[in-house]
Amino acid sequence: MLDSFPHELSGGMRQRVSIALALALQPRLIVFDEPTTALDVIVQGAVIKTIKDLQAEKSFTAILISHDLGVVLDATGRVMVMYAGRIVEDQPSKELLRGPHHPYTEALLGCYADPRADEIHLGGIAGSPPDLSLPQAGCSFAPRCSLAEDICREVDPELTALGSGTVACHVRARESNAETKVRP
């Protein structure tokens, strides 16, 4: 591949060359920003497998940034969901498929379908993302959230414990606290 021009390589091969270039420096941390974008499903799987195999072999930490929830859940041990530039949920990947969650995480999960399912129902997320150039009060997801209360529009929620991780949601934090008080 050394004598090849980038336009002579497939998308998957270009990703592998990029990974090889990054590994040449023997890093302890590599950030993979959308490593499977514009690749077909089979090549996506091969690139993710390459990353996982190399990570195990070379012992580096990998951060995967992606909008593809299926890739994220398949490739990672822990997921941080971000909305409007802030972490709204941090959970182990296996826990992310269980609830309750931040309403944005639930909306994202509603947009993801298991391709092996007999019936597929995809949802959407109503509204538009906020204009990040304007100052905001409260939770940035509140205008799009079906659970939003007055406090959500006024006070920015902090990350609080939920299950094996954390969530930035006034409603989910209150539900989690109420559930904890009920348990013996």
PyMOL CGO cylinders between C-alpha atoms (Angstrom):
from pymol import cmd
from pymol.cgo import CYLINDER

trace = [
    CYLINDER, 0.00, 0.00, 0.00, 2.98, 2.28, 0.52, 0.3, 1, 1, 1, 1, 1, 1,
    CYLINDER, 2.98, 2.28, 0.52, 3.22, 3.16, -3.18, 0.3, 1, 1, 1, 1, 1, 1,
    CYLINDER, 3.22, 3.16, -3.18, -0.54, 3.60, -3.61, 0.3, 1, 1, 1, 1, 1, 1,
    CYLINDER, -0.54, 3.60, -3.61, -2.37, 6.89, -3.84, 0.3, 1, 1, 1, 1, 1, 1,
    CYLINDER, -2.37, 6.89, -3.84, -5.39, 7.37, -1.54, 0.3, 1, 1, 1, 1, 1, 1,
    CYLINDER, -5.39, 7.37, -1.54, -7.81, 7.39, -4.50, 0.3, 1, 1, 1, 1, 1, 1,
    CYLINDER, -7.81, 7.39, -4.50, -6.55, 3.91, -5.41, 0.3, 1, 1, 1, 1, 1, 1,
    CYLINDER, -6.55, 3.91, -5.41, -7.71, 2.46, -2.09, 0.3, 1, 1, 1, 1, 1, 1,
    CYLINDER, -7.71, 2.46, -2.09, -11.19, 1.51, -0.92, 0.3, 1, 1, 1, 1, 1, 1,
    CYLINDER, -11.19, 1.51, -0.92, -12.76, 3.39, 2.00, 0.3, 1, 1, 1, 1, 1, 1,
    CYLINDER, -12.76, 3.39, 2.00, -12.08, 0.50, 4.35, 0.3, 1, 1, 1, 1, 1, 1,
    CYLINDER, -12.08, 0.50, 4.35, -8.46, 0.25, 3.24, 0.3, 1, 1, 1, 1, 1, 1,
    CYLINDER, -8.46, 0.25, 3.24, -7.99, 4.01, 3.73, 0.3, 1, 1, 1, 1, 1, 1,
    CYLINDER, -7.99, 4.01, 3.73, -9.31, 3.63, 7.29, 0.3, 1, 1, 1, 1, 1, 1,
    CYLINDER, -9.31, 3.63, 7.29, -6.89, 0.78, 7.96, 0.3, 1, 1, 1, 1, 1, 1,
    CYLINDER, -6.89, 0.78, 7.96, -3.97, 2.84, 6.59, 0.3, 1, 1, 1, 1, 1, 1,
    CYLINDER, -3.97, 2.84, 6.59, -5.01, 5.73, 8.88, 0.3, 1, 1, 1, 1, 1, 1,
    CYLINDER, -5.01, 5.73, 8.88, -5.07, 3.35, 11.85, 0.3, 1, 1, 1, 1, 1, 1,
    CYLINDER, -5.07, 3.35, 11.85, -1.63, 1.99, 10.91, 0.3, 1, 1, 1, 1, 1, 1,
    CYLINDER, -1.63, 1.99, 10.91, -0.24, 5.54, 10.69, 0.3, 1, 1, 1, 1, 1, 1,
    CYLINDER, -0.24, 5.54, 10.69, -1.63, 6.34, 14.14, 0.3, 1, 1, 1, 1, 1, 1,
    CYLINDER, -1.63, 6.34, 14.14, -0.21, 3.11, 15.61, 0.3, 1, 1, 1, 1, 1, 1,
    CYLINDER, -0.21, 3.11, 15.61, 3.26, 3.85, 14.20, 0.3, 1, 1, 1, 1, 1, 1,
    CYLINDER, 3.26, 3.85, 14.20, 3.71, 6.35, 17.03, 0.3, 1, 1, 1, 1, 1, 1,
    CYLINDER, 3.71, 6.35, 17.03, 2.86, 3.68, 19.66, 0.3, 1, 1, 1, 1, 1, 1,
    CYLINDER, 2.86, 3.68, 19.66, 0.22, 5.83, 21.38, 0.3, 1, 1, 1, 1, 1, 1,
    CYLINDER, 0.22, 5.83, 21.38, -1.46, 4.96, 24.64, 0.3, 1, 1, 1, 1, 1, 1,
    CYLINDER, -1.46, 4.96, 24.64, -4.68, 6.64, 23.47, 0.3, 1, 1, 1, 1, 1, 1,
    CYLINDER, -4.68, 6.64, 23.47, -6.27, 6.88, 20.03, 0.3, 1, 1, 1, 1, 1, 1,
    CYLINDER, -6.27, 6.88, 20.03, -9.42, 8.86, 19.28, 0.3, 1, 1, 1, 1, 1, 1,
    CYLINDER, -9.42, 8.86, 19.28, -11.41, 7.33, 16.43, 0.3, 1, 1, 1, 1, 1, 1,
    CYLINDER, -11.41, 7.33, 16.43, -13.73, 10.01, 15.05, 0.3, 1, 1, 1, 1, 1, 1,
    CYLINDER, -13.73, 10.01, 15.05, -16.42, 8.40, 12.88, 0.3, 1, 1, 1, 1, 1, 1,
    CYLINDER, -16.42, 8.40, 12.88, -14.13, 5.56, 11.70, 0.3, 1, 1, 1, 1, 1, 1,
    CYLINDER, -14.13, 5.56, 11.70, -16.93, 3.75, 9.86, 0.3, 1, 1, 1, 1, 1, 1,
    CYLINDER, -16.93, 3.75, 9.86, -18.66, 6.67, 8.14, 0.3, 1, 1, 1, 1, 1, 1,
    CYLINDER, -18.66, 6.67, 8.14, -19.45, 6.04, 4.46, 0.3, 1, 1, 1, 1, 1, 1,
    CYLINDER, -19.45, 6.04, 4.46, -18.48, 2.36, 4.72, 0.3, 1, 1, 1, 1, 1, 1,
    CYLINDER, -18.48, 2.36, 4.72, -20.85, -0.50, 3.97, 0.3, 1, 1, 1, 1, 1, 1,
    CYLINDER, -20.85, -0.50, 3.97, -21.92, -2.74, 6.86, 0.3, 1, 1, 1, 1, 1, 1,
    CYLINDER, -21.92, -2.74, 6.86, -19.45, -5.52, 6.08, 0.3, 1, 1, 1, 1, 1, 1,
    CYLINDER, -19.45, -5.52, 6.08, -16.49, -3.14, 5.87, 0.3, 1, 1, 1, 1, 1, 1,
    CYLINDER, -16.49, -3.14, 5.87, -17.71, -1.35, 9.04, 0.3, 1, 1, 1, 1, 1, 1,
    CYLINDER, -17.71, -1.35, 9.04, -17.56, -4.66, 10.88, 0.3, 1, 1, 1, 1, 1, 1,
    CYLINDER, -17.56, -4.66, 10.88, -14.07, -5.38, 9.53, 0.3, 1, 1, 1, 1, 1, 1,
    CYLINDER, -14.07, -5.38, 9.53, -12.75, -1.94, 10.57, 0.3, 1, 1, 1, 1, 1, 1,
    CYLINDER, -12.75, -1.94, 10.57, -14.23, -2.27, 14.07, 0.3, 1, 1, 1, 1, 1, 1,
    CYLINDER, -14.23, -2.27, 14.07, -12.78, -5.79, 14.38, 0.3, 1, 1, 1, 1, 1, 1,
    CYLINDER, -12.78, -5.79, 14.38, -9.38, -4.44, 13.31, 0.3, 1, 1, 1, 1, 1, 1,
    CYLINDER, -9.38, -4.44, 13.31, -9.57, -1.72, 15.96, 0.3, 1, 1, 1, 1, 1, 1,
    CYLINDER, -9.57, -1.72, 15.96, -10.61, -4.19, 18.69, 0.3, 1, 1, 1, 1, 1, 1,
    CYLINDER, -10.61, -4.19, 18.69, -7.92, -6.73, 17.72, 0.3, 1, 1, 1, 1, 1, 1,
    CYLINDER, -7.92, -6.73, 17.72, -5.20, -4.07, 17.61, 0.3, 1, 1, 1, 1, 1, 1,
    CYLINDER, -5.20, -4.07, 17.61, -6.39, -2.59, 20.90, 0.3, 1, 1, 1, 1, 1, 1,
    CYLINDER, -6.39, -2.59, 20.90, -6.08, -5.99, 22.58, 0.3, 1, 1, 1, 1, 1, 1,
    CYLINDER, -6.08, -5.99, 22.58, -2.69, -6.64, 20.97, 0.3, 1, 1, 1, 1, 1, 1,
    CYLINDER, -2.69, -6.64, 20.97, -1.13, -3.18, 21.50, 0.3, 1, 1, 1, 1, 1, 1,
    CYLINDER, -1.13, -3.18, 21.50, -2.89, -2.28, 24.78, 0.3, 1, 1, 1, 1, 1, 1,
    CYLINDER, -2.89, -2.28, 24.78, -3.97, 1.26, 23.90, 0.3, 1, 1, 1, 1, 1, 1,
    CYLINDER, -3.97, 1.26, 23.90, -7.09, 3.03, 25.04, 0.3, 1, 1, 1, 1, 1, 1,
    CYLINDER, -7.09, 3.03, 25.04, -9.58, 3.81, 22.29, 0.3, 1, 1, 1, 1, 1, 1,
    CYLINDER, -9.58, 3.81, 22.29, -12.23, 6.50, 22.27, 0.3, 1, 1, 1, 1, 1, 1,
    CYLINDER, -12.23, 6.50, 22.27, -14.81, 5.97, 19.54, 0.3, 1, 1, 1, 1, 1, 1,
    CYLINDER, -14.81, 5.97, 19.54, -16.86, 8.96, 18.42, 0.3, 1, 1, 1, 1, 1, 1,
    CYLINDER, -16.86, 8.96, 18.42, -19.83, 8.03, 16.27, 0.3, 1, 1, 1, 1, 1, 1,
    CYLINDER, -19.83, 8.03, 16.27, -23.44, 8.81, 15.48, 0.3, 1, 1, 1, 1, 1, 1,
    CYLINDER, -23.44, 8.81, 15.48, -24.00, 5.13, 14.64, 0.3, 1, 1, 1, 1, 1, 1,
    CYLINDER, -24.00, 5.13, 14.64, -25.43, 3.70, 17.86, 0.3, 1, 1, 1, 1, 1, 1,
    CYLINDER, -25.43, 3.70, 17.86, -25.19, 0.13, 16.54, 0.3, 1, 1, 1, 1, 1, 1,
    CYLINDER, -25.19, 0.13, 16.54, -21.44, 0.46, 15.97, 0.3, 1, 1, 1, 1, 1, 1,
    CYLINDER, -21.44, 0.46, 15.97, -20.97, 2.12, 19.36, 0.3, 1, 1, 1, 1, 1, 1,
    CYLINDER, -20.97, 2.12, 19.36, -22.87, -0.56, 21.28, 0.3, 1, 1, 1, 1, 1, 1,
    CYLINDER, -22.87, -0.56, 21.28, -21.06, -3.35, 19.43, 0.3, 1, 1, 1, 1, 1, 1,
    CYLINDER, -21.06, -3.35, 19.43, -17.57, -1.89, 19.75, 0.3, 1, 1, 1, 1, 1, 1,
    CYLINDER, -17.57, -1.89, 19.75, -17.39, -0.36, 23.22, 0.3, 1, 1, 1, 1, 1, 1,
    CYLINDER, -17.39, -0.36, 23.22, -17.53, -1.27, 26.88, 0.3, 1, 1, 1, 1, 1, 1,
    CYLINDER, -17.53, -1.27, 26.88, -18.83, 2.11, 28.01, 0.3, 1, 1, 1, 1, 1, 1,
    CYLINDER, -18.83, 2.11, 28.01, -20.94, 4.76, 26.27, 0.3, 1, 1, 1, 1, 1, 1,
    CYLINDER, -20.94, 4.76, 26.27, -21.17, 8.48, 26.93, 0.3, 1, 1, 1, 1, 1, 1,
    CYLINDER, -21.17, 8.48, 26.93, -24.16, 10.06, 25.20, 0.3, 1, 1, 1, 1, 1, 1,
    CYLINDER, -24.16, 10.06, 25.20, -23.76, 13.73, 24.42, 0.3, 1, 1, 1, 1, 1, 1,
    CYLINDER, -23.76, 13.73, 24.42, -26.34, 16.35, 23.53, 0.3, 1, 1, 1, 1, 1, 1,
    CYLINDER, -26.34, 16.35, 23.53, -25.51, 19.95, 22.65, 0.3, 1, 1, 1, 1, 1, 1,
    CYLINDER, -25.51, 19.95, 22.65, -21.89, 19.42, 23.64, 0.3, 1, 1, 1, 1, 1, 1,
    CYLINDER, -21.89, 19.42, 23.64, -22.60, 18.01, 27.12, 0.3, 1, 1, 1, 1, 1, 1,
    CYLINDER, -22.60, 18.01, 27.12, -22.58, 14.49, 28.48, 0.3, 1, 1, 1, 1, 1, 1,
    CYLINDER, -22.58, 14.49, 28.48, -26.17, 13.58, 29.36, 0.3, 1, 1, 1, 1, 1, 1,
    CYLINDER, -26.17, 13.58, 29.36, -25.57, 9.91, 30.13, 0.3, 1, 1, 1, 1, 1, 1,
    CYLINDER, -25.57, 9.91, 30.13, -22.64, 7.63, 30.94, 0.3, 1, 1, 1, 1, 1, 1,
    CYLINDER, -22.64, 7.63, 30.94, -23.38, 3.90, 31.15, 0.3, 1, 1, 1, 1, 1, 1,
    CYLINDER, -23.38, 3.90, 31.15, -21.72, 0.55, 30.45, 0.3, 1, 1, 1, 1, 1, 1,
    CYLINDER, -21.72, 0.55, 30.45, -22.69, -0.43, 26.89, 0.3, 1, 1, 1, 1, 1, 1,
    CYLINDER, -22.69, -0.43, 26.89, -24.72, -3.44, 28.03, 0.3, 1, 1, 1, 1, 1, 1,
    CYLINDER, -24.72, -3.44, 28.03, -26.69, -1.28, 30.47, 0.3, 1, 1, 1, 1, 1, 1,
    CYLINDER, -26.69, -1.28, 30.47, -27.56, 1.24, 27.79, 0.3, 1, 1, 1, 1, 1, 1,
    CYLINDER, -27.56, 1.24, 27.79, -30.04, -1.21, 26.31, 0.3, 1, 1, 1, 1, 1, 1,
    CYLINDER, -30.04, -1.21, 26.31, -31.94, -1.27, 29.61, 0.3, 1, 1, 1, 1, 1, 1,
    CYLINDER, -31.94, -1.27, 29.61, -33.83, 1.70, 31.06, 0.3, 1, 1, 1, 1, 1, 1,
    CYLINDER, -33.83, 1.70, 31.06, -34.67, 4.21, 32.34, 0.3, 1, 1, 1, 1, 1, 1,
    CYLINDER, -34.67, 4.21, 32.34, -32.33, 6.67, 30.67, 0.3, 1, 1, 1, 1, 1, 1,
    CYLINDER, -32.33, 6.67, 30.67, -31.93, 10.28, 29.79, 0.3, 1, 1, 1, 1, 1, 1,
    CYLINDER, -31.93, 10.28, 29.79, -34.83, 11.11, 27.44, 0.3, 1, 1, 1, 1, 1, 1,
    CYLINDER, -34.83, 11.11, 27.44, -32.35, 11.87, 24.62, 0.3, 1, 1, 1, 1, 1, 1,
    CYLINDER, -32.35, 11.87, 24.62, -30.76, 8.43, 25.02, 0.3, 1, 1, 1, 1, 1, 1,
    CYLINDER, -30.76, 8.43, 25.02, -34.23, 6.87, 24.87, 0.3, 1, 1, 1, 1, 1, 1,
    CYLINDER, -34.23, 6.87, 24.87, -34.97, 8.86, 21.71, 0.3, 1, 1, 1, 1, 1, 1,
    CYLINDER, -34.97, 8.86, 21.71, -31.71, 7.68, 20.15, 0.3, 1, 1, 1, 1, 1, 1,
    CYLINDER, -31.71, 7.68, 20.15, -32.50, 4.07, 21.05, 0.3, 1, 1, 1, 1, 1, 1,
    CYLINDER, -32.50, 4.07, 21.05, -35.92, 4.56, 19.40, 0.3, 1, 1, 1, 1, 1, 1,
    CYLINDER, -35.92, 4.56, 19.40, -34.10, 5.49, 16.18, 0.3, 1, 1, 1, 1, 1, 1,
    CYLINDER, -34.10, 5.49, 16.18, -32.03, 2.30, 16.27, 0.3, 1, 1, 1, 1, 1, 1,
    CYLINDER, -32.03, 2.30, 16.27, -33.45, -1.02, 15.13, 0.3, 1, 1, 1, 1, 1, 1,
    CYLINDER, -33.45, -1.02, 15.13, -32.09, -4.52, 15.45, 0.3, 1, 1, 1, 1, 1, 1,
    CYLINDER, -32.09, -4.52, 15.45, -31.72, -5.68, 11.83, 0.3, 1, 1, 1, 1, 1, 1,
    CYLINDER, -31.72, -5.68, 11.83, -32.45, -9.24, 12.98, 0.3, 1, 1, 1, 1, 1, 1,
    CYLINDER, -32.45, -9.24, 12.98, -35.92, -8.31, 14.27, 0.3, 1, 1, 1, 1, 1, 1,
    CYLINDER, -35.92, -8.31, 14.27, -39.01, -9.58, 12.46, 0.3, 1, 1, 1, 1, 1, 1,
    CYLINDER, -39.01, -9.58, 12.46, -40.63, -6.15, 12.64, 0.3, 1, 1, 1, 1, 1, 1,
    CYLINDER, -40.63, -6.15, 12.64, -38.79, -2.86, 12.73, 0.3, 1, 1, 1, 1, 1, 1,
    CYLINDER, -38.79, -2.86, 12.73, -40.32, 0.33, 14.11, 0.3, 1, 1, 1, 1, 1, 1,
    CYLINDER, -40.32, 0.33, 14.11, -38.13, 3.40, 13.93, 0.3, 1, 1, 1, 1, 1, 1,
    CYLINDER, -38.13, 3.40, 13.93, -38.88, 6.59, 15.78, 0.3, 1, 1, 1, 1, 1, 1,
    CYLINDER, -38.88, 6.59, 15.78, -37.65, 10.10, 15.33, 0.3, 1, 1, 1, 1, 1, 1,
    CYLINDER, -37.65, 10.10, 15.33, -36.70, 12.99, 17.55, 0.3, 1, 1, 1, 1, 1, 1,
    CYLINDER, -36.70, 12.99, 17.55, -39.12, 15.89, 17.28, 0.3, 1, 1, 1, 1, 1, 1,
    CYLINDER, -39.12, 15.89, 17.28, -37.88, 19.46, 17.12, 0.3, 1, 1, 1, 1, 1, 1,
    CYLINDER, -37.88, 19.46, 17.12, -34.45, 20.86, 16.32, 0.3, 1, 1, 1, 1, 1, 1,
    CYLINDER, -34.45, 20.86, 16.32, -31.16, 20.94, 18.20, 0.3, 1, 1, 1, 1, 1, 1,
    CYLINDER, -31.16, 20.94, 18.20, -30.46, 24.17, 20.11, 0.3, 1, 1, 1, 1, 1, 1,
    CYLINDER, -30.46, 24.17, 20.11, -28.44, 27.06, 18.72, 0.3, 1, 1, 1, 1, 1, 1,
    CYLINDER, -28.44, 27.06, 18.72, -25.22, 26.66, 20.69, 0.3, 1, 1, 1, 1, 1, 1,
    CYLINDER, -25.22, 26.66, 20.69, -24.19, 30.25, 19.96, 0.3, 1, 1, 1, 1, 1, 1,
    CYLINDER, -24.19, 30.25, 19.96, -26.98, 31.48, 22.28, 0.3, 1, 1, 1, 1, 1, 1,
    CYLINDER, -26.98, 31.48, 22.28, -26.86, 31.23, 26.09, 0.3, 1, 1, 1, 1, 1, 1,
    CYLINDER, -26.86, 31.23, 26.09, -29.18, 28.57, 27.46, 0.3, 1, 1, 1, 1, 1, 1,
    CYLINDER, -29.18, 28.57, 27.46, -30.85, 28.06, 30.79, 0.3, 1, 1, 1, 1, 1, 1,
    CYLINDER, -30.85, 28.06, 30.79, -31.72, 24.60, 32.02, 0.3, 1, 1, 1, 1, 1, 1,
    CYLINDER, -31.72, 24.60, 32.02, -31.44, 21.33, 30.15, 0.3, 1, 1, 1, 1, 1, 1,
    CYLINDER, -31.44, 21.33, 30.15, -30.69, 21.86, 26.47, 0.3, 1, 1, 1, 1, 1, 1,
    CYLINDER, -30.69, 21.86, 26.47, -32.92, 18.90, 25.56, 0.3, 1, 1, 1, 1, 1, 1,
    CYLINDER, -32.92, 18.90, 25.56, -35.96, 20.31, 27.42, 0.3, 1, 1, 1, 1, 1, 1,
    CYLINDER, -35.96, 20.31, 27.42, -37.62, 21.89, 24.33, 0.3, 1, 1, 1, 1, 1, 1,
    CYLINDER, -37.62, 21.89, 24.33, -37.66, 18.46, 22.66, 0.3, 1, 1, 1, 1, 1, 1,
    CYLINDER, -37.66, 18.46, 22.66, -38.37, 16.36, 25.76, 0.3, 1, 1, 1, 1, 1, 1,
    CYLINDER, -38.37, 16.36, 25.76, -41.76, 14.85, 26.57, 0.3, 1, 1, 1, 1, 1, 1,
    CYLINDER, -41.76, 14.85, 26.57, -40.81, 14.59, 30.27, 0.3, 1, 1, 1, 1, 1, 1,
    CYLINDER, -40.81, 14.59, 30.27, -39.67, 18.22, 30.67, 0.3, 1, 1, 1, 1, 1, 1,
    CYLINDER, -39.67, 18.22, 30.67, -40.88, 20.10, 33.73, 0.3, 1, 1, 1, 1, 1, 1,
    CYLINDER, -40.88, 20.10, 33.73, -40.37, 23.73, 34.78, 0.3, 1, 1, 1, 1, 1, 1,
    CYLINDER, -40.37, 23.73, 34.78, -37.12, 22.88, 36.58, 0.3, 1, 1, 1, 1, 1, 1,
    CYLINDER, -37.12, 22.88, 36.58, -35.75, 21.36, 33.36, 0.3, 1, 1, 1, 1, 1, 1,
    CYLINDER, -35.75, 21.36, 33.36, -36.14, 24.69, 31.56, 0.3, 1, 1, 1, 1, 1, 1,
    CYLINDER, -36.14, 24.69, 31.56, -34.61, 26.68, 34.42, 0.3, 1, 1, 1, 1, 1, 1,
    CYLINDER, -34.61, 26.68, 34.42, -31.82, 24.64, 36.06, 0.3, 1, 1, 1, 1, 1, 1,
    CYLINDER, -31.82, 24.64, 36.06, -29.08, 22.77, 34.23, 0.3, 1, 1, 1, 1, 1, 1,
    CYLINDER, -29.08, 22.77, 34.23, -29.11, 19.18, 35.56, 0.3, 1, 1, 1, 1, 1, 1,
    CYLINDER, -29.11, 19.18, 35.56, -25.94, 17.67, 37.00, 0.3, 1, 1, 1, 1, 1, 1,
    CYLINDER, -25.94, 17.67, 37.00, -24.77, 14.13, 36.33, 0.3, 1, 1, 1, 1, 1, 1,
    CYLINDER, -24.77, 14.13, 36.33, -26.22, 11.92, 39.08, 0.3, 1, 1, 1, 1, 1, 1,
    CYLINDER, -26.22, 11.92, 39.08, -26.03, 8.20, 39.73, 0.3, 1, 1, 1, 1, 1, 1,
    CYLINDER, -26.03, 8.20, 39.73, -28.39, 5.99, 37.72, 0.3, 1, 1, 1, 1, 1, 1,
    CYLINDER, -28.39, 5.99, 37.72, -27.85, 2.25, 37.62, 0.3, 1, 1, 1, 1, 1, 1,
    CYLINDER, -27.85, 2.25, 37.62, -24.20, 1.51, 36.81, 0.3, 1, 1, 1, 1, 1, 1,
    CYLINDER, -24.20, 1.51, 36.81, -23.57, 4.99, 35.46, 0.3, 1, 1, 1, 1, 1, 1,
    CYLINDER, -23.57, 4.99, 35.46, -24.79, 8.56, 35.56, 0.3, 1, 1, 1, 1, 1, 1,
    CYLINDER, -24.79, 8.56, 35.56, -27.46, 10.71, 33.91, 0.3, 1, 1, 1, 1, 1, 1,
    CYLINDER, -27.46, 10.71, 33.91, -28.04, 14.46, 33.67, 0.3, 1, 1, 1, 1, 1, 1,
    CYLINDER, -28.04, 14.46, 33.67, -31.83, 14.60, 34.04, 0.3, 1, 1, 1, 1, 1, 1,
    CYLINDER, -31.83, 14.60, 34.04, -33.91, 16.09, 36.85, 0.3, 1, 1, 1, 1, 1, 1,
    CYLINDER, -33.91, 16.09, 36.85, -36.78, 13.66, 36.26, 0.3, 1, 1, 1, 1, 1, 1,
    CYLINDER, -36.78, 13.66, 36.26, -34.64, 10.50, 36.09, 0.3, 1, 1, 1, 1, 1, 1,
    CYLINDER, -34.64, 10.50, 36.09, -32.60, 11.59, 39.14, 0.3, 1, 1, 1, 1, 1, 1,
    CYLINDER, -32.60, 11.59, 39.14, -35.80, 12.12, 41.15, 0.3, 1, 1, 1, 1, 1, 1,
    CYLINDER, -35.80, 12.12, 41.15, -37.18, 8.74, 40.01, 0.3, 1, 1, 1, 1, 1, 1,
    CYLINDER, -37.18, 8.74, 40.01, -33.89, 7.04, 40.93, 0.3, 1, 1, 1, 1, 1, 1,
    CYLINDER, -33.89, 7.04, 40.93, -33.88, 8.70, 44.38, 0.3, 1, 1, 1, 1, 1, 1,
    CYLINDER, -33.88, 8.70, 44.38, -37.51, 7.69, 44.98, 0.3, 1, 1, 1, 1, 1, 1,
    CYLINDER, -37.51, 7.69, 44.98, -36.74, 4.10, 43.94, 0.3, 1, 1, 1, 1, 1, 1,
    CYLINDER, -36.74, 4.10, 43.94, -33.71, 3.97, 46.26, 0.3, 1, 1, 1, 1, 1, 1,
    CYLINDER, -33.71, 3.97, 46.26, -35.81, 5.17, 49.24, 0.3, 1, 1, 1, 1, 1, 1,
    CYLINDER, -35.81, 5.17, 49.24, -38.45, 2.46, 48.60, 0.3, 1, 1, 1, 1, 1, 1,
    CYLINDER, -38.45, 2.46, 48.60, -35.97, -0.42, 48.57, 0.3, 1, 1, 1, 1, 1, 1,
    CYLINDER, -35.97, -0.42, 48.57, -35.41, -2.17, 51.93, 0.3, 1, 1, 1, 1, 1, 1,
]
cmd.load_cgo(trace, "trace")
